[in-house]
């Protein structure tokens, strides 16, 4: 049985406006969009940070790393996303923050 259209198996992933603006400033818009698309299929991607309660809903916070690309001038960044598994349906992922990694310090 193909349950692709079953709302209990769908995940909608979105980037907040503030995060989209920050990604643009950092030059990681395309990489963030690729991560957003991946999160629709693998919403628990990355490292689990913790689970919190928003209203009556459990929300899982995760952190994922996007590798930098020095040739393209793109820094490595960490992305925090919140996954609300259920209910209500559909499942959702909210990409809430993108933070550049500190560059390595010489002699460290």
N, C-alpha and C positions, 0 to 999 in steps of 0.2 A: 504494500500500500504506500502510495506517495503522500506523505503528510507535509509537503512543502508549504501548502497553503493553510495548514492548521495553525490558528493563531497561538497555540501553546508552544509552537516550535519556531515562530518568527521572532526576530530581534531587529529592532529599529535602532540604529546608532546615529547620533547627531553631535555636532560640535557646537558648543555655546558661542555666542557672538564674540564675547571677550576673548575666548581661546582662539577663535578664527583670526581675530585682529592681531593677537600676539604671535601666532604662527606666521602671519604675513610679515610682521616686523622682523622675525628671525629667519625668514626665507625657507620655511619648512612646510609650506602649504600643501605641496604635492605629496610629501611624505606623510603628513597628517591625514590627508584624504585617503591614502592607501591603507593606513592603519584603521581609519573609520570603516572602510569597506571590509577589512578583515574582521573587525569586531562584530559585524553583523553575522558572521559565521562562527566566530570563536569569542563570545563576549567575556569569557574569563581569562583572556590572554594576558600574560604578564604576571607580576608578583602580587598575590593577595595582601593587602595592607590590613584591612579589618572590615567588619560588617557593622553597620549602624542602622538605626531605626529612624525613618522619616515618616511621621504620622504613624500609620499602622503597617507600613511596608518595610521589609528588610532590604537594605541596599548594600551591595558589596563594593568596596573601594579597591581598585587595582592600580598598579603602576607598570608602565611598559616603557622600554627604552627604544628610541629611534637612533640608529647609528648615524654618525656624522659623515659627511662626504667632503673632505678638504678640497678636492678638485672642483667641486661645485660651489664651494664656499658655504656649505650647510653644516651648522654645528650639530653635535650630538645633543639630543634633548630627552627629557623624561616627561612622560604624559601620564596624567592621572585621569582615570575614568571610573564612573559609577555605574554599576550594573544592577538593575532592578529586575530580578528573575520572574516574580509573579506574586500574587495577582496585582493589579489588574493586567489583563493581556492587552496588547502584545508586550513582550519583554522589551526593555529599553536599555540603551547604553548612552550615557551623557559624558562626552569628553569635556572635562571641566578645567583642565590646566595643562599648559605646556611650558616647561622650564628648561632653559639651557643648562647643560652641565658646566661646571667650572673647568676651564682649560687646565691641563697639567702644569704644575709649576716646575720650572727648571731646577734640577738638583733634588727633586723630591723622590 
